[in-house]
Amino acid sequence: MGIGLEPLVVRQAGRFLVVGLGSVAIDGLSYYAMILASGSKASPDAMKAVSFVLGTAFAFVANKLWTFASRQWSTFEVVAFGGLYASTMLVNVVVNHMVLAAGRPAAFVTAFLCATAVSTLLNFLGQKFIAFRDAQEHLRIFRERR
């Protein structure tokens, strides 16, 4: 027996995964390039934060326009997305730091994958149900809660 997901959710999840792979590639390749370029001179936490921001910029545009087909540009979307990604960037960097602290050789790959998995789940849920939800739907929910 299937889990009964709506076709729209399945399509959005598939597109989110494609965009996510692009974001992860940007994040991972830029993180790796910074590590190679700096050696041990720069903070891995700072480099991870920068690489996360680069992947995030791509994710905003691609998920807004393609995954969730949100064509209007609103302040709410930008603020919600920014708040979501600021929160998940913190989670991403903390998870990455915790795994690196375990101290295994080549831990940066494991740390990167763990940090990415956690922040990906949080980002899908936040984008689907908050950031790119139809603006009229947000207004309706706001009015019902008052």
N, C-alpha and C positions, 0 to 999 in steps of 0.2 A: 504494500500500500504506500502510495506517495505521500509526501508531506503537504501537498495541496498549495504550493506557492502560486501566486498570481503570475501570469505571463509577463506583466510589466516588471515585477520585482525580479524575475529570472533574467530578463533582458538587462535591467539596470545592474544587477550583480555581475553579469558577464562583461558588460562594458566597463564597470568599475574595476574589474580584475585586469582588463586590457590596459586601461589608463594607469592602474596601479603598477603594472609591470613596467610601463614607461617611466613612471615616477621613481620606482625602485631602482631602475637602471640609472637614471640621472643621479639619484641619491648615492647609490653604491659606487658608481664610477667616479663621481666627484669626490667622495670620501676617500676612496683609494688613491686618486690622483693627489689629493692634499697630503695624505700620509707619505706617499713617495716623494713629493716635493719638499716636505718639511723635515722628514726624518723624525727625530725625536724632539725637535725644537718647538713644536706647537702642541697645544692641548688637544687630545683626542676628543674631549667633550665639545670644545669649540668647533673643531672640524666637523664633527657629527652634526652639530646644530646648523652650520652653514650648508652642509650637503642636504639636510632635511628641508631647509628653506628653498633650495633650488628645485627639489622634487615637488614641493608644495605649490610653487608658482605654476608649474605645468599642470598639476592636478586640478587647481582651481578652474582654469580655463577649459580644460578637456572635460572635466566632470560637469561643470555648469552647462556647457553647450551641447555635449554629446550624451553623456550618461543620463543626466536628469532633465535634459532639454529645457532648461530654464533660459528663456530668451530675454526676459526683462532684466534690466540692471537695477538693482535696488541697494540702498545703503544697508538694509537689513542683511542681505545675502553676504555682503562684504564683511560686515561686523561679525555675523554668525560664523562664517567660514574662518575668519581671522581668529576669533575666540576659540573655535574648535581646534584649529591647527596649533595655536599657541599652547593649548592644554595638551594636545597629543604630542607636540614636540617635546614638552617637558617629560611626558611619560616615555617617549622614544629615547631621549638622552639618558634618563634614569635607568631604564632597562638595559641599554647598551653599557652604561657604566657598571651596573651590577654584574653583568656577565663578564665584562673585561676584568673586574676585580677577582673573579674566580681564578684568573691567572694561567689558563691553559695556553699552550702554544697555538698560534693561529686563531686565537679567541676572537679576533675582530670579525671573522666571518660568522661565527656562531652568535656573537653579540649583535651584529647587524641584522641577522635573520630573526632573532628573538624580538628585538626592538621593532622591526618592521611588521611582524605578525601582530603584535599587540596594538600598535598604532593604526594598522590597516582596518582592523575590526571596529575600533572606536570611530575612525573617520567615516566608514561606510554608514554606520548607524547615525552619526551626527549630520552627515550631508543629506541622507535620505529623509530623516524625520525632523530636521531643524533647518539647515542652511538653504537647501534648494526646494523646500516644500513651497507650494504655491503661496504667494503673498496673501491672497484672499483667504486661504485656509488659516494662515497665522492670525489674520484679523478676526475670523470667526472664533477661533480658540480663545483669543484674548478677550473678546466680548463675553463669551460664555463663562469665563473665570471671574469676571467682575461682578 
